[in-house]
Amino acid sequence: MGRHWVSAGLFLAVFIWVVMYLRRPEAHSQVTQSSGESRLVQAEATAPQTAPAIVYETVVPVEPADVITTLVEARANRQRIILEWADSAAYRDPQTGAFSLSRYQARLAQFQGIDLTPFVLDGTLAGLLVVDEPHNPARWGGAPVPLFDLEVAAVKSKAFFPAVPVGVGAPPTFLEAGAPWTGLDFALLPYPAAEVNLNNWLAQEAEAADRAKLAFGLFARPSSSQSSNQR
């Protein structure tokens, strides 16, 4: 138990360091010159200097009827959030457990017609999460989600919501092989399952994200949400 809390504390310290490092004024010019240019980070550069600290990595699962209410509440609280249309179970083939594009598209269609543009323009909506942990074979019938399927899912999401950045909850080192991406904009890093050197881990993922021209951030959910291990 003690080692668990030490690891968690170290991870939090590194996370805070990353956020503070990116928020320093000179960081914005460096980011916009990078080949892995990030619309998520660019958005912060235009935020009022008096705005509270923004956490892009907060992922909020929503139902179609709750989208606007969730975004209005986030706006009122001066938050930026990433929306997730469904948990992983909604996209699994009931027979094989593999990722099903047809089930994903059916779920996506339920959100058609919802206007997200105002929330992108005012900075409330930072992006849409297509799939969580596609690299984890245990969640997809014994094999990772094919990168081609992730690209198709991202492109479909862009067709519905062209103004909204699209991402997945996976390490850039997994996604790099699928580059160049047409529909995918960012990767959210889940906490590593094994004990690792966090500085080296973050540096490795940052380099992979840059090569794949993807933005990336650390993964977080509201405390009331179920953990990714339960989903």
Secondary structure, DSSP 8 states (H G I E B T S, - for coil): -HHHHHHHHHHHHHHHHHHHHHHSHHHHHHHHHSTT--HHHHHHHTS-TTS----TTBEEE--GGGHHHHHHHHHHTT--EEEES--GGGGB-TTT--B-HHHHHHHHHTTTT---HHHHHTTSEEEEEEEE-TT-GGGTTTS---HHHHHHHHHHHHHH-TTS-EEEES-HHHHGGG-S-SS--EEEE---SS---HHHHHHHHHHHHHHHT-EEEE-B--TTS--GGG-
